[in-house]
């Protein structure tokens, strides 16, 4: 797949935002690939949010990815699903989703990245890149590890973890096709303005 944007938006309510409202703000500001991540939501609430966001993404021509839950991705007719290392196996997700849907996989090493690519993933997430971020990361992967992963795989890489507007350009220069940014976006005084600034960035 080809990433539709350098900025991979994630609607995560950890900072207190309603996920549907946050998704609407991100999309209206120009985000063209968006993931819904609801780690602590019930299946019922997750599905309700996913259905609403899927509709908004279709109306705006944006790619919609559901985090972790293949069942919810299928029910809301999302464009794809993103799997963590503890979610169902990649081959099982591919059988369920079908060949026409996107399956992404989180990775944290060259070995994981190669396994995801050989297993048929459409893209990989790689990180955490830097200390800090939503999960208060202590140690980041750093740019050298990102470069090593870029050299090891041909599929798109979405870098994630502690990335900010200031560090996004260097992440792109190091080989990421897109950067997933949560904290720097959801805690911005003006989320729409922050998204527009990110979308204006280039790796050069």
Residue pairs with C-beta under 8 A, 6 or more apart in sequence:
1 102
1 122
1 123
1 155
1 156
2 156
3 33
3 123
3 156
3 158
3 177
3 178
4 32
4 33
4 62
4 63
5 31
5 32
5 33
5 178
5 199
6 168
6 172
6 177
6 178
6 179
6 198
6 199
6 201
6 202
6 203
7 31
7 33
7 168
7 178
7 179
7 181
7 195
7 198
7 199
7 201
8 33
8 34
8 35
8 158
8 160
8 178
8 179
8 180
8 181
9 26
9 27
9 31
9 33
9 34
9 35
9 180
9 181
9 185
9 195
10 34
10 35
10 36
10 37
10 67
10 180
10 181
10 182
11 17
11 19
11 20
11 22
11 23
11 26
11 34
11 35
11 36
11 37
11 53
12 19
12 22
12 37
12 38
12 134
12 182
12 186
13 19
13 22
13 38
14 134
14 182
14 186
15 134
15 182
15 183
15 186
15 187
17 186
19 36
19 38
19 49
19 53
20 49
20 52
20 53
22 186
22 191
23 34
23 36
23 52
23 53
23 56
24 56
25 191
25 192
25 195
26 34
26 185
26 191
26 195
27 34
27 56
27 57
27 60
27 62
28 60
28 192
29 191
29 192
29 193
29 195
29 196
29 199
30 195
30 196
30 199
31 62
31 195
31 199
32 60
32 61
32 62
32 63
33 62
33 63
33 65
33 178
34 53
34 57
34 62
34 63
34 64
34 65
35 64
35 65
35 66
35 67
35 82
35 180
36 46
36 49
36 50
36 53
36 64
36 65
36 66
36 67
37 67
37 68
38 45
38 46
38 49
38 67
39 67
39 68
41 49
43 69
43 71
43 72
46 69
46 72
47 72
47 75
47 76
50 66
50 72
50 73
50 75
50 76
50 78
51 75
51 76
53 64
53 76
54 64
54 76
54 77
54 78
56 62
57 63
57 64
57 79
58 64
63 79
63 80
63 102
64 76
64 78
64 79
64 80
65 73
65 78
65 79
65 80
65 81
65 82
65 102
65 104
66 72
66 73
66 76
66 78
66 80
66 81
66 82
67 81
67 82
67 84
68 81
68 82
68 83
68 84
68 87
69 81
70 81
70 87
70 88
70 93
70 96
70 97
72 78
73 80
73 81
73 97
73 101
74 96
74 97
78 101
79 101
79 102
80 97
80 101
80 102
80 103
80 104
80 122
81 93
81 97
81 101
81 102
81 103
81 104
82 103
82 104
82 105
82 106
82 125
83 90
83 93
83 103
83 104
83 105
83 106
84 106
85 105
85 106
85 107
85 108
85 112
87 93
90 103
90 105
90 116
90 119
90 120
90 121
91 119
91 120
93 103
94 103
94 119
94 120
97 103
102 122
102 123
103 120
103 121
103 122
104 121
104 122
104 123
104 124
104 125
104 158
105 112
105 116
105 119
105 121
105 123
105 124
105 125
106 124
106 125
106 126
106 127
106 160
107 113
107 115
107 116
107 124
107 125
107 126
107 149
108 126
108 127
108 141
109 145
109 149
110 145
110 148
110 149
110 152
112 124
113 124
113 126
113 149
113 152
113 153
113 157
114 152
114 153
116 124
116 153
116 155
117 124
117 153
117 154
117 155
121 155
122 155
122 156
123 155
123 156
123 157
123 158
123 177
124 149
124 153
124 155
124 156
124 157
124 158
125 157
125 158
125 159
125 160
125 180
126 141
126 145
126 146
126 149
126 157
126 158
126 159
126 160
126 176
127 140
127 141
127 159
127 160
127 161
127 162
127 180
128 135
128 137
128 140
128 141
128 160
128 161
128 162
129 140
129 141
129 142
129 143
129 146
129 159
129 160
129 161
129 162
129 163
129 167
129 171
130 137
130 140
130 142
130 161
130 162
130 163
130 167
131 137
131 138
131 139
131 140
131 162
132 162
132 183
133 161
133 162
133 163
133 182
133 183
134 182
134 183
135 161
137 161
137 162
140 161
140 162
141 161
143 170
143 171
143 174
146 157
146 159
146 171
146 174
146 175
146 176
147 174
147 175
149 157
149 175
150 157
150 174
150 175
150 176
151 175
156 177
156 178
157 175
157 176
157 177
157 178
158 176
158 177
158 178
158 179
158 180
159 171
159 174
159 176
159 178
159 179
159 180
160 179
160 180
160 181
162 183
163 171
163 179
163 180
163 181
163 184
164 181
164 183
164 184
165 181
165 184
165 194
165 197
165 198
165 201
168 179
168 181
168 198
168 201
169 201
169 202
169 203
169 204
171 179
172 178
172 179
172 201
172 202
172 203
173 203
173 204
179 198
181 198
184 194
185 191
185 194
185 195
185 198
188 194
